[in-house]
Amino acid sequence: MPNQPSISSNYAGEFAGKYIAAAVLSANTIANNGVTVIPNVKFKATVKKAVISGLVQPASCSFTDAGVVTLSDKVLTVAEMQVNLELCKTPFEKDFEAASMGYSSFDVIPATFSDFFIAKVLKDIAYDTETFLWNATDGLGKLLKTDGAQVVGTPIPITAANVQAEMARVVALIPDSVYGTEDFRLFIPINVQKAYIASLAGFGASGVGANGFNAQGTNQKIDTVYFNGVPLFVANGLPANTMVATQISNLFVGFGLADDANVVKTIDMADIDGSKNVRFIARFSRGLQVGIGADSVTYGIA
């Protein structure tokens, strides 16, 4: 029998920070630059808000101070999170051995079993982080709504037949002051993206002919998707049948990536209790904040 693969007992420190960064920054919204990331937050970070009005005045020979600049702060607070997981090595060994032999879809084969195991767990952390960003009860959409975002009343389940009409309701409420700005996006979940693409495939509704967008029918593959001039951003963590219209620069997520509290460890229990179990321990911190809610629109956010 071949020797069982051993697992390093310590992945703490700077190297651990890189592992956590790979996990949290691979979340869909973050990886595609859908939010403003504030790294290395020890405990709290300040988000500045500035509202400026009345600057322009008739010209004169004298300097006349005019205009109103209102500054305010918002605090982004990160909370510590952890992962404690214990699994038997046996099922993972088979996957790792297959990958090591080259019959794998991995771009880069993990050099050690510990790297292979860590990659699997960090993938789940990334998924959880994406969900955390858009959580229905306390995610970015809810923060915008609480801060005064325009709210589309009476949301309904989105289908290919109604998606364009419902998206039009969102776009109609976008404030003129931010409509058309470079980083303004209509954030949509996967089910709304599916419905919108299906609506472009063409079935004689929503102004789209039977042959669909560009006469491609159901063969729709559009790299950059817009709705009434507003770029769409598919945020995998957004709950189904919800939408958020706002600027990327209005959404903030903070991480304590370089904080001493960030730890990744794998502990092989074989030398401790004789079992084939491995324990995975991860600790990191994260938090959310928004800028100006009134510059935004929400749909279906509880």
C-alpha positions in Angstrom: 0.0 0.0 0.0 1.4 3.5 -0.8 1.9 5.9 2.0 -1.0 8.2 2.8 -0.4 11.8 1.8 0.5 14.0 4.7 -0.9 17.4 5.3 1.2 20.4 6.5 0.1 21.5 10.0 0.5 25.2 9.6 -0.5 27.7 7.0 -0.7 30.8 9.2 0.7 34.3 8.7 1.3 36.1 5.4 0.9 33.0 3.3 -2.5 32.4 4.9 -3.5 36.0 4.0 -2.9 35.2 0.3 -5.1 32.1 0.6 -7.9 34.1 2.1 -7.5 36.8 -0.5 -7.8 34.3 -3.2 -11.0 33.1 -1.7 -12.8 36.3 -0.9 -11.6 38.2 -4.0 -12.8 35.4 -6.3 -16.4 36.1 -5.4 -18.2 36.9 -8.7 -19.1 40.6 -7.8 -15.6 41.4 -6.5 -13.7 39.5 -9.2 -15.5 41.5 -11.9 -15.0 44.8 -10.2 -18.6 45.3 -9.2 -17.8 46.9 -5.8 -15.2 49.1 -4.3 -12.8 47.0 -2.2 -11.2 48.5 0.9 -8.4 46.2 1.9 -6.5 45.8 5.2 -9.3 47.1 7.5 -8.2 46.5 11.1 -11.6 47.1 12.6 -13.3 50.1 11.1 -12.9 52.3 7.9 -14.5 55.6 7.2 -16.4 56.2 3.9 -16.7 59.9 3.1 -19.8 61.4 1.6 -19.9 64.8 -0.1 -23.0 66.7 -1.3 -22.2 69.9 -3.2 -24.7 72.4 -4.6 -24.9 76.1 -5.5 -21.3 76.5 -6.8 -22.0 78.5 -10.0 -22.7 82.2 -9.6 -22.6 85.3 -11.9 -19.0 86.5 -12.5 -17.6 89.6 -10.6 -14.2 91.2 -10.0 -14.2 90.0 -6.4 -13.8 86.6 -4.8 -17.2 85.7 -3.5 -17.4 82.4 -1.6 -20.6 80.6 -2.7 -22.0 77.1 -2.7 -22.8 74.5 -0.1 -20.5 71.5 0.6 -21.9 69.0 3.1 -19.5 66.3 4.3 -20.6 63.3 6.2 -19.0 60.0 7.2 -20.1 56.4 7.2 -18.3 53.7 9.0 -17.5 50.3 7.6 -17.0 47.8 10.3 -15.5 44.4 9.7 -16.6 41.4 11.7 -14.4 38.3 12.2 -15.5 35.1 10.5 -14.3 31.6 10.9 -14.4 28.2 9.2 -13.9 25.0 11.3 -14.2 21.8 9.3 -13.1 18.2 9.9 -13.2 15.7 7.0 -11.9 12.3 6.3 -9.0 12.3 3.8 -10.0 9.2 1.9 -12.5 10.7 -0.6 -10.2 13.6 -1.3 -7.1 11.3 -1.8 -8.8 9.7 -4.8 -9.5 13.0 -6.5 -6.0 14.3 -5.8 -4.4 11.1 -7.2 -6.4 11.5 -10.4 -5.4 15.1 -10.7 -1.8 14.3 -10.1 -1.8 11.9 -13.0 -2.9 14.6 -15.3 -6.4 13.6 -16.1 -8.0 16.8 -14.7 -9.6 20.1 -15.6 -7.3 22.0 -13.2 -5.3 24.7 -14.9 -2.4 24.0 -12.5 -2.2 20.7 -10.6 -1.8 21.3 -6.9 1.7 20.3 -5.9 0.6 18.9 -2.5 -2.5 17.3 -1.1 -2.8 20.2 1.4 -3.0 22.7 -1.5 -5.6 20.6 -3.2 -7.7 20.3 0.0 -7.4 24.0 0.8 -8.5 25.0 -2.8 -11.7 23.0 -2.4 -12.6 24.7 0.9 -11.6 28.2 -0.2 -13.9 27.8 -3.2 -16.8 27.5 -0.8 -15.6 30.5 1.2 -15.7 32.5 -2.1 -19.3 31.4 -2.7 -20.3 32.4 0.8 -18.7 35.8 0.4 -20.7 36.5 -2.8 -23.9 35.6 -1.0 -22.8 37.8 1.9 -22.5 40.8 -0.4 -26.1 40.6 -1.5 -27.8 38.9 1.4 -31.5 39.8 1.3 -31.7 40.8 4.9 -28.5 42.8 5.5 -26.6 43.0 2.2 -25.7 45.9 -0.1 -29.2 46.2 -1.5 -30.8 46.4 1.9 -28.2 49.0 3.0 -29.1 51.2 0.0 -32.8 50.8 0.7 -32.4 51.8 4.3 -30.3 54.8 3.2 -33.1 56.2 1.0 -32.9 54.4 -2.3 -35.8 54.7 -4.7 -38.0 51.6 -4.3 -39.9 49.9 -7.1 -43.3 49.0 -5.7 -45.0 45.6 -5.9 -42.2 43.4 -7.4 -43.3 40.2 -9.2 -41.6 36.9 -10.1 -39.5 37.6 -13.2 -40.1 35.7 -16.5 -39.0 36.1 -20.1 -42.4 37.6 -20.8 -42.2 40.4 -18.2 -38.5 41.0 -17.6 -38.2 44.0 -19.9 -41.2 45.7 -18.4 -39.9 45.2 -14.9 -36.4 46.4 -15.7 -38.0 49.4 -17.4 -39.6 50.2 -14.0 -36.2 50.2 -12.4 -34.6 52.4 -15.0 -37.4 54.9 -14.9 -36.6 55.6 -11.2 -32.8 56.2 -11.7 -32.0 59.8 -10.7 -31.0 62.0 -13.6 -27.9 63.0 -11.7 -26.3 59.6 -11.9 -28.0 58.1 -15.0 -25.3 57.6 -17.7 -22.4 57.9 -15.3 -19.5 55.7 -16.2 -19.7 53.2 -13.4 -23.5 53.1 -13.1 -24.8 49.5 -13.3 -28.1 47.6 -13.1 -27.2 44.7 -10.9 -29.3 41.6 -11.6 -29.3 38.0 -10.3 -28.9 34.9 -12.5 -32.6 34.3 -13.0 -33.2 37.8 -14.3 -30.2 37.4 -16.7 -31.7 34.2 -18.0 -35.1 35.8 -18.5 -33.6 38.8 -20.2 -31.5 36.8 -22.7 -34.5 34.6 -23.4 -36.6 37.7 -24.1 -34.0 38.8 -26.6 -34.3 35.5 -28.4 -37.6 36.6 -29.9 -41.1 35.5 -29.5 -42.9 38.6 -30.8 -43.1 40.3 -27.5 -41.4 43.3 -25.9 -40.8 44.8 -29.3 -38.5 42.0 -30.3 -39.4 40.2 -33.5 -39.7 36.5 -33.9 -36.1 36.2 -35.0 -34.7 37.9 -31.8 -31.9 40.3 -31.3 -29.7 40.6 -34.4 -31.9 37.9 -35.9 -30.0 35.3 -33.9 -33.0 33.7 -32.3 -32.1 31.5 -29.3 -28.4 31.7 -30.3 -27.9 34.7 -28.0 -24.3 35.3 -26.9 -23.8 38.9 -25.9 -20.6 39.9 -24.2 -21.7 43.4 -23.0 -25.4 43.5 -22.2 -27.4 46.7 -21.8 -31.0 47.6 -21.0 -32.2 51.0 -22.2 -28.6 52.3 -22.2 -27.8 51.0 -18.7 -25.0 48.3 -18.5 -26.1 45.1 -16.7 -24.0 43.4 -14.1 -24.8 39.8 -13.2 -24.2 39.5 -9.5 -24.4 35.8 -8.6 -25.2 36.5 -5.0 -28.3 38.6 -5.6 -31.4 36.8 -4.6 -33.8 35.8 -7.4 -36.3 38.3 -8.6 -34.4 41.3 -7.2 -32.5 44.2 -8.9 -30.3 47.0 -7.7 -29.3 50.1 -9.8 -26.4 52.1 -8.5 -22.8 53.2 -9.1 -20.0 50.8 -8.4 -18.3 53.6 -6.5 -21.3 53.6 -4.2 -20.8 50.1 -2.9 -18.0 49.2 -0.5 -16.7 45.9 0.9 -13.8 45.8 3.4 -11.5 43.0 4.3 -8.8 42.5 6.9 -6.5 40.7 4.4 -3.3 41.7 6.1 -4.6 41.6 9.6 -3.0 39.3 12.1 -6.4 37.8 12.7 -6.3 36.2 9.3 -5.3 32.5 9.7 -5.5 29.5 7.5 -4.4 26.1 9.0 -4.7 22.5 8.0 -4.1 20.0 10.8 -3.5 16.3 9.9 -5.0 14.4 12.9 -3.1 11.2 12.1 -0.2 11.9 14.5 -2.6 13.2 17.1 -5.4 10.6 17.4 -4.4 8.1 14.7 -7.4 8.9 12.5 -7.5 9.8 8.8 -9.2 13.1 9.5 -8.0 16.5 8.6 -9.1 19.8 10.2 -9.3 23.0 8.2 -9.3 26.3 10.2 -9.7 29.7 8.6 -10.2 33.1 10.2 -10.8 36.4 8.4 -12.8 39.6 8.6 -15.2 41.4 6.3 -17.8 44.2 6.3 -20.1 46.2 4.0 -21.1 49.9 3.6 -22.8 52.1 0.9 -22.3 55.7 0.0 -25.5 57.6 -1.0 -28.6 55.5 -1.0 -30.7 58.2 -2.7 -28.7 57.8 -5.9 -29.9 54.2 -6.2 -32.9 52.1 -7.0 -33.9 48.7 -5.5 -36.4 46.1 -6.7 -37.7 43.3 -4.6 -35.3 43.9 -1.7 -37.0 43.0 1.5 
